[in-house]
Amino acid sequence: MAQALLTDEEIDTALVALEGWRRDGNALVKGVPVPPGSHDWLSRAVMNEAEVLDHHPDIERGEHGIRFRLSTHSAGGVTARDVELAARIDQVLDGGARDRG
């Protein structure tokens, strides 16, 4: 089923509850300062959450951290699925995600 794009107002409302996330064009983005040695476990934990939603973030690794970029490409922008994945990423970062192996 196709995902409906969120309105600017809906995105702004969602961002209030998503600490550290911001809108960048047609995506939600968040940078997380983590050492390179933490990149693998954090990426795996986030991908475990993404698998549940059948929705995958763009993950950019850098010297000073990781940047997550969420957009529903088939819809051409931000959908409810992106907001849900952002919330799940925050749970991972807070240590509250379930262990999915």
C-alpha positions in Angstrom: 0.0 0.0 0.0 1.3 3.4 -0.9 2.3 5.7 1.9 0.7 9.2 2.0 3.0 12.2 2.3 2.7 14.1 5.5 1.9 17.8 5.3 4.4 20.4 6.5 2.2 20.9 9.6 2.2 17.2 10.3 6.0 17.0 9.9 6.5 20.0 12.2 4.2 18.4 14.8 6.1 15.1 14.6 9.5 16.9 15.0 8.4 18.4 18.3 8.4 14.8 19.8 11.6 13.7 18.0 14.6 15.1 19.8 17.5 16.1 17.6 15.7 15.4 14.3 15.2 18.1 11.7 13.8 18.4 8.3 16.2 18.5 5.4 14.2 18.9 2.1 12.1 15.8 1.7 13.7 13.9 4.6 14.1 13.7 8.3 17.7 13.7 9.4 19.6 13.2 12.7 23.3 13.2 13.3 24.6 11.2 16.3 28.2 11.7 17.6 29.6 8.2 18.2 33.1 6.9 17.9 33.9 4.8 14.8 34.1 1.7 16.9 30.4 2.0 17.7 29.3 2.4 14.1 28.7 -1.3 13.4 26.6 -2.2 16.5 24.5 1.0 16.1 23.9 0.4 12.4 22.9 -3.2 13.1 20.5 -2.2 15.9 18.9 0.5 13.7 18.6 -1.9 10.8 16.9 -4.5 13.1 14.2 -1.9 13.9 13.9 -0.9 10.2 13.3 -4.6 9.2 10.2 -4.6 11.4 8.8 -1.7 9.5 10.1 -2.9 6.1 11.5 0.6 5.8 15.2 1.4 5.6 17.2 4.6 6.5 20.1 6.0 4.6 23.0 5.7 7.1 26.1 7.8 6.5 29.2 7.0 8.6 31.7 9.6 9.3 34.7 10.2 11.5 32.7 11.9 14.2 29.5 9.9 14.1 26.5 8.6 12.1 23.8 10.5 10.2 20.4 9.0 9.6 18.3 10.2 6.7 14.7 9.0 6.5 12.5 9.5 3.4 9.9 7.3 1.7 11.4 7.4 -1.8 8.3 5.8 -3.4 6.1 8.6 -2.0 8.7 11.3 -2.7 9.0 12.6 0.9 8.2 12.1 4.5 5.5 9.7 5.6 4.2 8.3 8.8 6.6 5.4 8.4 9.6 7.8 8.5 8.3 9.3 11.7 7.8 5.8 13.2 11.3 4.8 12.2 12.8 8.0 13.7 11.1 7.2 17.0 12.5 3.6 16.9 16.0 4.9 16.2 15.6 7.2 19.2 14.7 4.1 21.3 17.8 2.3 20.1 19.9 5.4 21.0 18.3 5.4 24.4 19.0 1.7 24.9 15.3 0.8 24.9 15.0 -1.2 21.7 14.3 -4.9 21.9 17.1 -7.3 21.1 16.2 -8.7 17.6 19.4 -10.6 17.2 
